[in-house]
């Protein structure tokens, strides 16, 4: 497709289980970002991939969170031993590169509910 | 360091009335500023952005915003609200830095978003 694609769109999981969220960026975009938005909150930056450079993980809230980007394209965000406070919308975005004010394009998000 | 403050988590206007959504920012380096809109059950969509040059920027759906450095503001306006404008609006700031020569680069991983303003349009 033409846009950023995320799956699953909705996920309900039990506390303590692991979840994986997938992001397919726009073809050719070298930069990929993960954000999350908790209910009633603004967007919170999680992690940023740029080409083959080491990712910027400064936003990951705990070591239960990790992300990979294979082949410079698809990315997976993994949350281990989920907690109720992990319930949020997880948004993926991509952009052509990090230069010149390029806009980042968001997917529609993966809605995670931890019960 | 940078921050974004959106004044008013909820704004309600009548159809046809002026829309004004306020955004103030702080940034230790020249900022790039963005407004995004999120319609119900949809992802974020860029409305407009300011990088350099003209301080009054026009976006989609008749929205515009003016960058006022002296006031550290980037308020979003639309002269006449339409029912379809009902959505949540986010202001975002991204720091820039000077790369080679005078070209400005951005650090998109460091984007900071406001908490959002929900716009309601009454018939």
HADDOCK unambig.tbl for C-alpha pairs under 7 A between the chains (distance, minus, plus):
assign (segid A and resid 41 and name CA) (segid B and resid 115 and name CA) 5.56 0.50 0.50
assign (segid A and resid 42 and name CA) (segid B and resid 113 and name CA) 6.24 0.50 0.50
assign (segid A and resid 42 and name CA) (segid B and resid 114 and name CA) 5.74 0.50 0.50
assign (segid A and resid 42 and name CA) (segid B and resid 115 and name CA) 3.86 0.50 0.50
assign (segid A and resid 42 and name CA) (segid B and resid 116 and name CA) 6.20 0.50 0.50
assign (segid A and resid 43 and name CA) (segid B and resid 113 and name CA) 5.78 0.50 0.50
assign (segid A and resid 48 and name CA) (segid B and resid 109 and name CA) 5.71 0.50 0.50
assign (segid A and resid 98 and name CA) (segid B and resid 106 and name CA) 6.22 0.50 0.50
assign (segid A and resid 98 and name CA) (segid B and resid 107 and name CA) 6.55 0.50 0.50
assign (segid A and resid 98 and name CA) (segid B and resid 108 and name CA) 6.52 0.50 0.50
assign (segid A and resid 99 and name CA) (segid B and resid 105 and name CA) 4.96 0.50 0.50
assign (segid A and resid 99 and name CA) (segid B and resid 106 and name CA) 5.82 0.50 0.50
assign (segid A and resid 100 and name CA) (segid B and resid 104 and name CA) 6.30 0.50 0.50
assign (segid A and resid 100 and name CA) (segid B and resid 105 and name CA) 5.15 0.50 0.50
assign (segid A and resid 100 and name CA) (segid B and resid 106 and name CA) 6.40 0.50 0.50
assign (segid A and resid 101 and name CA) (segid B and resid 51 and name CA) 6.25 0.50 0.50
assign (segid A and resid 101 and name CA) (segid B and resid 105 and name CA) 6.73 0.50 0.50
assign (segid A and resid 101 and name CA) (segid B and resid 106 and name CA) 5.82 0.50 0.50
assign (segid A and resid 106 and name CA) (segid B and resid 43 and name CA) 6.27 0.50 0.50
assign (segid A and resid 106 and name CA) (segid B and resid 44 and name CA) 5.75 0.50 0.50
assign (segid A and resid 107 and name CA) (segid B and resid 43 and name CA) 5.65 0.50 0.50
assign (segid A and resid 108 and name CA) (segid B and resid 42 and name CA) 5.53 0.50 0.50
assign (segid A and resid 108 and name CA) (segid B and resid 43 and name CA) 3.81 0.50 0.50
assign (segid A and resid 109 and name CA) (segid B and resid 43 and name CA) 6.49 0.50 0.50
